[in-house]
Amino acid sequence: MKRTVSLMAFAMILLASCKKENQDKNESTPASSVIGFWVGSYTTNGMLGNNKYAMLINAGGTGRVYDISNGTDTATMSPHKKMNLTWTLDGNIFETTYGNGAIPINTKATVNDSFSNMTGTWSVGANEKGTITLNK
């Protein structure tokens, strides 16, 4: 009887340690870490200055980007200063696509470990591009 209990205890420890190992290997960054309102700026290559903008990141890979150079009241903002976006998160690489025209605007940024800051690049086609910085 004592031997059976010892074998069962050993088997439970072995199974628990295997389960933990599998969880660690399959664990990925939760998308909820990036959800929220991000504010920052973008620059255009070849031009001086920072332009203020923000992103509202919603669950399910959707959101909205805002040009906030003339204020942050998104409710009264003119339609051409806000655009719907789609996003993906792979580890700490955050990518978006948005735009009102035929050529989409794409961003790709690296998010820090605490998911409070991201920096990266944006582009429209092959020639128009720049950098982005956002803080949550």
C-alpha positions as CSV (number, residue, x, y, z in Angstrom):
1,M,0.0,0.0,0.0
2,K,2.8,2.4,1.0
3,R,4.6,1.6,-2.3
4,T,1.4,2.3,-4.3
5,V,1.0,5.7,-2.7
6,S,4.6,6.5,-3.3
7,L,4.3,5.6,-7.0
8,M,1.1,7.7,-7.3
9,A,2.8,10.7,-5.7
10,F,5.8,10.3,-8.0
11,A,3.5,10.1,-11.1
12,M,1.6,13.2,-10.1
13,I,4.9,15.2,-9.7
14,L,6.1,13.9,-13.0
15,L,2.9,14.9,-14.8
16,A,2.8,18.3,-13.1
17,S,6.3,19.1,-14.2
18,C,5.6,18.1,-17.8
19,K,2.5,20.2,-17.9
20,K,4.4,23.3,-16.7
21,E,7.1,22.7,-19.3
22,N,4.5,22.5,-22.1
23,Q,2.8,25.7,-20.9
24,D,6.0,27.6,-20.9
25,K,6.8,26.6,-24.5
26,N,3.3,27.5,-25.8
27,E,2.9,30.7,-23.8
28,S,2.6,33.8,-26.0
29,T,2.0,37.5,-25.3
30,P,-1.7,38.1,-24.6
31,A,-3.2,40.5,-27.1
32,S,-5.0,42.3,-24.2
33,S,-1.6,43.8,-23.2
34,V,-1.7,46.2,-26.2
35,I,-5.4,47.2,-25.9
36,G,-5.9,50.8,-24.8
37,F,-5.3,54.4,-25.9
38,W,-1.8,55.2,-27.1
39,V,-0.6,58.8,-27.7
40,G,2.6,59.9,-29.5
41,S,4.0,61.3,-32.6
42,Y,5.3,60.5,-36.1
43,T,8.0,62.0,-38.3
44,T,8.2,61.9,-42.0
45,N,11.6,61.1,-43.5
46,G,13.2,64.1,-45.1
47,M,11.1,66.6,-43.0
48,L,11.7,68.2,-39.6
49,G,9.2,68.1,-36.8
50,N,6.9,65.7,-35.0
51,N,3.3,65.3,-35.8
52,K,1.0,64.3,-32.9
53,Y,-1.3,61.3,-33.3
54,A,-3.0,58.6,-31.2
55,M,-4.3,55.1,-31.6
56,L,-7.2,53.5,-29.9
57,I,-6.5,49.7,-29.9
58,N,-9.6,47.6,-29.4
59,A,-9.9,43.8,-28.8
60,G,-10.4,41.6,-31.9
61,G,-7.7,43.3,-34.1
62,T,-9.6,46.6,-34.7
63,G,-9.1,50.2,-33.6
64,R,-8.8,53.7,-34.8
65,V,-6.0,56.2,-35.5
66,Y,-6.4,59.9,-34.9
67,D,-4.4,63.0,-36.1
68,I,-4.4,65.0,-32.9
69,S,-2.1,67.9,-34.0
70,N,-5.0,70.3,-33.4
71,G,-6.4,68.8,-30.2
72,T,-7.3,65.6,-28.6
73,D,-11.1,65.7,-28.6
74,T,-11.8,62.7,-30.9
75,A,-15.6,63.0,-30.7
76,T,-15.6,66.4,-32.5
77,M,-12.7,65.6,-34.8
78,S,-13.4,65.9,-38.6
79,P,-13.7,62.6,-40.4
80,H,-10.5,63.0,-42.4
81,K,-8.5,63.1,-39.2
82,K,-9.6,59.6,-38.0
83,M,-9.3,56.3,-39.7
84,N,-10.3,52.7,-38.8
85,L,-7.4,50.3,-38.5
86,T,-6.7,46.6,-38.2
87,W,-3.8,45.2,-36.1
88,T,-1.8,42.1,-35.2
89,L,0.6,41.4,-32.3
90,D,3.3,38.7,-32.6
91,G,5.3,38.6,-29.4
92,N,6.3,42.3,-29.0
93,I,5.9,43.2,-32.7
94,F,2.8,45.3,-33.3
95,E,1.6,46.0,-36.8
96,T,-1.3,48.0,-38.1
97,T,-2.9,48.9,-41.5
98,Y,-5.2,51.8,-42.0
99,G,-6.1,54.6,-44.5
100,N,-8.8,56.4,-46.4
101,G,-7.2,56.1,-49.8
102,A,-6.3,53.3,-52.2
103,I,-2.8,52.9,-50.8
104,P,-2.9,51.7,-47.1
105,I,-0.7,53.1,-44.4
106,N,1.3,50.4,-42.6
107,T,3.0,50.6,-39.2
108,K,5.4,48.2,-37.5
109,A,6.6,48.8,-34.0
110,T,8.4,47.0,-31.2
111,V,6.5,47.2,-27.9
112,N,8.5,47.3,-24.6
113,D,8.2,44.5,-22.1
114,S,5.7,46.5,-19.9
115,F,3.5,47.3,-22.9
116,S,3.7,51.1,-22.1
117,N,5.8,52.3,-25.1
118,M,6.3,51.3,-28.7
119,T,8.6,52.7,-31.4
120,G,8.8,51.8,-35.1
121,T,8.2,52.9,-38.6
122,W,5.2,53.7,-40.9
123,S,5.0,53.7,-44.7
124,V,2.7,54.5,-47.5
125,G,3.8,52.6,-50.6
126,A,7.5,52.5,-51.2
127,N,8.5,56.2,-51.0
128,E,6.6,57.9,-48.2
129,K,7.7,56.7,-44.7
130,G,8.9,57.8,-41.3
131,T,9.1,56.8,-37.6
132,I,6.5,56.5,-34.9
133,T,6.6,56.6,-31.1
134,L,3.5,55.9,-28.9
135,N,3.0,55.7,-25.1
136,K,0.1,54.1,-23.2
